[in-house]
Amino acid sequence: MPAVAVTSRHSHLWKVIRTVLEEQRQRESLIQEELSFFVYRTDTNGVLARGILGYEAAKERANQIRKQQGLPWSLVKFKTEPRPKRAAGPKQQSRFGVSGDGRWLTNASGQRSWVEYAPRYNPSKGRRFRGYTDAQGNYHDID
């Protein structure tokens, strides 16, 4: 009798796994249909067609071009077109961490603090000890 309970528990898990995988496949197919593809020759890297919407359409177009030009499969390929670059917005504050010149530290909250260097050398780090004092007066080691 316990074996039946285990089997039903596992069958429920398999149903859940199947539904999750099916949802993932549907999402991937939707993503592939929205992508733009181009067809190219592998020996010359010459572009044969651009702006083909959808994976299946790109596959058909590559096959059509291959047959028209009498080329083997190894010479005709297709892949997604590079996505357009986003327009540069307003300059953001520098990322968190120590600045390139080592004078300032920006924490994850975006607050900047002066980096203090100790007179003692840290041989394991290969540099001097360093840290900063936050707005509340607390000292923090950087390394």
Beta strands, then each sheet from edge to edge (+ up, - down):
strand 1: 36-41
strand 2: 47-53
strand 3: 76-80
strand 4: 97-98
strand 5: 104-106
strand 6: 112-114
strand 7: 116-122
strand 8: 127-133
strand 9: 139-141
sheet 1: 2+ 1- 3+
sheet 2: 4+ 5- 6+
sheet 3: 7+ 8- 9+
end
